[in-house]
């Protein structure tokens, strides 16, 4: 397989070329340049992310080859230096081989080091505040990560293609990236595959065409996105495109069902409709939907989970062929679009802010659509014996291997219900709407949430949160 960037141009990936800009003139004043940090400082994942710059945009052009199950790609990055950089790192993991790398259009030195570091030395230092570009051409078969505690992520091969699922550590297996939730960016993704295969990604559709026997699609995520929420799907899918009417207008609602699952046309249509219906329901709780398109992807990937990939969640239905996602699961992943996607934790230790709200949204769904009171669900979970594993980790600091532990989900939701009882329904639902609105597209922490809740409620809440999220063991009521 050729690794020449010219091959990618032949499949209409040249739309990304405008990202390259010329280097700024040399400065007369002597400046001290230093390397950017090789990590973003998260104690759970010290190798993830990098320092010294801020990414504004990723433009990924990727061609999939079913014969080799490999990819040929060019990723171009727009960024801004946040210090005087002598060199900087990107995260890039696995066997993908680089054939060319340029900074501001000029060849740059690079080497692969450590667990996942791509260390880049530009021809000359990058001054603080300078906007610069990076272009990396590469090819090969991407790695699939199978972490003993956290499961499968990265590029997941399927019977007729593959799907990219990146939470928490998969993105760097597919494209060079500053792989930290602290550095959100907008995205353009251009995908090419042989005719007969659908190509899907996050964001709004931005055109599709055929060339040289390849079907090409382009997607744009115009709102900031954390790398762990990026998504690519390639394979034989039945794709349904409709318009969802919302309180503020309309948007594309694109759902896709893997043909390997044998989902009927009627059920596929229901999947699309339920996605829109539940999204509009959640907007009554959390405020206006934060993105400009929606939908979902049902896939046979054998990963055993659903994931809130931004704007278009993915649902693995390997164990439930012929069906569509359960309504409560749809609600969970769609609720994440507000809490987890638009609002992203500053540290992985605060992931309960994602999962607690998404799980509590399920409880609210059950109350509204099935008549089961939220209090009843709370009571059932609270009845879990005190020696059960549910109560062992600290909800707001569960540990690296426990970021998907039941305490993050169930005790996170219980914390929100305890807060609701403490401040009353009126202030709680005002908080539920104001929290994602005030922090839209930002990063938040547990401490931020406590301060926000105290401001909305006018109450001092340290004791409540100390009991529910900062202390292990079953809380007393």
N, C-alpha and C positions, 0 to 999 in steps of 0.2 A: 504494500500500500504506500502510495506516495505521501510524503510528509510536506510537500511544498505548499506554502500558503497560496500559490497561484491556483492550485486545484480547487481550494475553497472558493476562490473568487468566481470560478466557473459555475458554482451553484448559488450565485447571487448573494454572497456574503460580503461583497465589496461595499455594501451600504454602511458598513462599520468603519470604513477607512477614514472618514472625516474626523474621527476621534483624535488622530495624531496631530500634534502641534509642534512647532519649532521651538528649540531651546532658547531661553532668554540670553541676552548678551552677558558676557562675563563682567563681574563687578570689580571695580578698582580697589575697593576697600577689602582688606583681608578679613575673611570670615572663618570661624572655626566650625567645621562640619563634623558631626558625630553620627554613629549608626542608630537607626531606629530600634526600639526594643523588639525582641523576637517573640513576645507574648503580650497579651492584653491585660494580664493581671488577675484573671479569674482563678481562684485557688482550686476549683474543681477541674479545670482544664487549662493548665499553665501553658501548654503549647499552642493553644488556639488564639488567633488574632495576633496583631502586631502593633507597634507604636511608631510614631513619627509622621504619620500622614492620616488623612481622612478621605475615604473614597466617596465620590459623588455619583459615579455611574459605571455599570458593567455592561458591555456589549459582547454577547457570546454568540458566535457562529459555530454550529456543530453539525457534522454529517455523520449519519449512522450507517454502518455496513453490516447487513445481516449475515453475510458469509463469514466474517471474522468475529462478529459481535463486538467490533471495536468502533472507535470514533476518531474523526479527524476534526480538529477544532482550532479556532483562533479566538482568544478572549482579549478584549481591549478594555482598558480601565482608565477612567478619568479620576484624578485625585488631587489633593492639595497638601503640600508639606506643612506640618505643624511644628517643625523644628528645622534647623539647618542640617540636612541629611547628607551624610557621606555615602550611605547605603541604606537599604530597607529590605524588609522581608515580606513575602506573601506566603500563605499556606498552600501547599501543593503536595498531595499525598498519593503514594502508590506508583504503579509502573508506567504511567503515561510519560512518553519521551518528548522532550522539547526539541524542536528543530530550528526555532528562531525566537529571539527576544530583543525587543527594542524599547528604549525609553526616549520619549519625545522624538521618535522616528530614527534614532541612532542606535546602533548595536551597543548592547550593554553586557558587561561581564555578569555571570551568574553561576551559582553552584547549589546543589541540593545538600542540605545538612540536617542533622537532628531528626526528630520524629516526623516532621512535615514541613520543614522550612525551605523555601526557595529564596536564597539570599542574592539580592540584585545590587550591583554596583554600577551606577550610571557613569557616562563618560566624564561628568563633572558633578560637583555637589549641587544639591537642590536647596535653594534658600527658603527659609521659613516663609510661608504664605504663597509660594510659587505653585501654580497649577501645572500639573505634568500628566503625561500619559504613559501607559505601559501596554505593549502588545506582545502576546505570547502565542506562538503556534506550536501545536503538540498533537500527538496521536497515540493510539494504543487501545488496549482493553481496560476500562476503568476498574478500580478495585471495589469490591464490596466489603464493608466493615461488618464484622459480627462480634460485637463486644459481649463478653459473658454476662455483664450486668445490664447493659442498655439495649441489647438486641441488634438487629440488622439496620444498617443505614448506608448512605452513599448510593452508588449505582447498583440497582437490583435488576439482574437479568430476568426477563420473562420469556414465555414460550416463543414470542414473535418480536421481541424488542427489549425494552428496558424502561425502568422508571427511576427517577432520582428523588430520594427521600433523605433529608439531611439533618434531622434532629437527633442528637445534638452535633455530631461530628462528621457529617458526610460530604459537605459541599466541596471540600478540598480534594476529593477523589475525582471530581469532574472538571473543575476549573480553578485556576489560581485566584486566590481570594483572601481578603482580610476577614478571616472566619471568626468574627465575634459579633454578638448581638449589639454591641456598643457602636458599631460602624455600619449603620444602615445606608442603603444606596438605592437609586432607581436602576432599572434593568431594561435592556433590549435583548431578546433571544431569537435567533434565527436558526431554524432546524430544517435539515434536509434528510430524506430517506427515500428508498425506492417507492414508486407508485404502489398503492395498495396499503401502505402503512400510514396511519394518522400520526401527526406530530403536534404535541400540545405543551403549553407552558403556562406560567403565571401571567396575569395581566390581560390587557385588551388585545384582541386580534388586530394586527396591523398589516394584513395582506397575506395572500397565498398564491403560489404559481407553480408551474412545472417547468423543468429544464433538464435536458439530457437524461430523461428517464427518472428524474428525481422529483418528488413532491416537496415543496418548500413552504414553510409557514413562518411568519414573523409575529412576535408578541412584544408588548410593551407594558411593563409595570411602572406606572408613572408616579406612584407613591413610594416613599422609602420602605425598603424591605430588608430584614435581617437575612443573612445568607442561609441560616438554618431553615428558612421558610421558602427558599426557592425550589422550583419543581420543573422537571421535564418528563414527559411521557411519550414513548414511541411504541407503536404496535398496531394491531388490528382492533380498532375501537369503532363503535357506533356513536357518532357525535351528534348531539342535538343542540341547536342554537335557537334560543328564543330571546325575547326582550322581557325583562322584569320591570314592572311598574312599581315605583316606590313613591313615598311621600314627596320626594324631591325631584322626581322625573322618572327616567328609565335607564336601564343599563343592560349590557349583554349578560345573558345567563347561559353558560356553556357547560353542558354535562356530557360525559363520555362513559360508555360502558364497554368493558373488555369483552370481546366476542367469545373468549374462552369461558366466560361465566354463563353463557346461555341465557342472558336476560332478555325477556320479551320486549317488543316495541312498546307495548302498553305500560309495562313496569318502568321502562326507561323514561317514558313520558312522565310517569308519576314521580320518578326521582327528580326530574327537572322541576316539576311543579312544587313538590314539597320543599326543595331547596329554596325556591323563591318565597314560598309561604312562611317558612320558619325564619328566614332572614328578615322578612318584614315584621314578624312577631317580635324578634329580638331587638329590632330598632325601636320598638315601643319601650323597651327596658333600658337600652344602652345609648339611645340617640341615633343620629344619622349613620348609616353604614359608611365606613371610612375609605372604601375603595371604589373603583369605577367599573368593575365587572365582578361577576360571581359565577358560581357553578360547582362542579365536583367531578371526580374521576373514580369510578368503580373498577378495580383491577384485581387480577389474579396474580399476586406477587408472593404469597406465602410468607409475609412478614409478621402477620398476626396483630396488626394495629391499624388505626386510622390516624391521619396526620393533618394538622391545620395549615397546610401549605397555603401561602397568602393568596386570597381571592378565589382559590379553587382547591378545596380540600381533597385529599386522597383517602379512599376507603378500600382496604384489602378485604375482599369477600371470598377468599379462597375456600374457607370452610362453610360458606353459605351460597353456593352457586345457584343461579336462577332467581336470586332475590336482590333487593336493593337495600341500602343502609336503613337500619331501624330509625324511626323518627327521633328517639332520644339521642342517638349517635349523631344524626344530622345536626340537631340543636347544639350538642356539645362542640362539634368542630366549627360550626358557624359562629357560636358565641366567641370562640377564640379569635375571630377576625377583629373583634374589639379588644379583648384582653388576651394578649399573647402575640398578636400580629401588629396591630396598630400600636398598642402598648406592649413593650417588650421589657422583661426584667433587666436590670443593670448587671445582676449576677445570677448565675444558674441556681444559687441557693434560694432565690426568690421565686422559683417557678410555681410555687403554690398560688401566686397571684394570677397566673394563667389558668391552672387546672382547677383551683377552687371556684373561680367564677364560672368556668365552663361546666363543672359538675353541678353547681348551684342552679345554673340555667336549666339543666336536666330536671332538677327537682321542681322548678317553676313550671316547666313544660308538663310534667306529670299532673301538677295541680290544675292547670288550665285545661288540659286536653283529656285527662282521664279521671279527674276528680279526686285524686289522691293528695291530701294536704301535705305541704312542705314539712310541717311539724311531724307528721307521721313518718316521713322518710328520715328526718333527723333522728327521731326516737329509735327507729330500726337500726340505724348505724351506731347510735350511742349505746345500744344494747350489746354491742360487741364486747366480750369479756376483757377485763382489765389486763390480762396477761397476753392478749393477742398482739401479734406483730404490728397491727395498725397503730398502736399507741407508742411504739418504741422510738422512731426517729423524731427529731424536732421538725415541725412543719416548715419553718422558715430557714432551716439549715439541715436538710436531711442527709447530706453527704453525697459525694459524687455518684456513687453506685445506686443511690436511692431517689434520684430526681423523678423517677416514674413510680415511686412507692405509693401504695394506697393512702398513706397519710397525706401526701401532697394533694390528692384528689378529694378524698372523703373528709378528712379532718380540715382541709382547706375550705370545703363547702360548709362544714359545721361551724367553722370560725365566722363565716359570713352570716350564718343564721343567728349565731350568738350575738353578733354585732347588730343585726336587724332587731332582735328582741331588746337589746340595750338602748337603742336610739329611736326605735319606733319605725313603723312602715313608711311614713311620709318622708322622713329624713333619709332612711335607708335607700329608697328608690330614687330620691334626689341625688344621693351619692352615686348610685349605680349609673346614672346618666351623666353626671358631671365629671366623674373620674376619667372615663375614656375621652370625653370631649375636651377637658382642660389639658390633657397630656397626649393628645393625638400625635401619632408617629414618633413618640418619644420613648425614653427608657425610664423605668420606675423601679423603686425598691420597696421593701416592706416598711421601712421607716417613712418613706414618702407617703405611703398609703395611710399609715397611722395618723400622720399630721393632717392629711386631707380629710380623713374621717372625723378627726377632732374639730377641724374648722367647720365642716358641714353640720356636725351635730351639736357643737358647743359643749361637748363633754370631754372629760379627761379619760382616755381609754387605755392607758399603759397597762393596767392590771389585767384587763380583758385579753389583750394581745400577749402579755407575758404568759398567761395561763394556756392560751390556745395555740400559739405558734412558736414561742421561744422555749417551752418546757416540754420534755418528754413525759410519758405517762398519761393515763386517762384523766382528763379534767373533771373536777367535781362541778355539779350544777347547783 
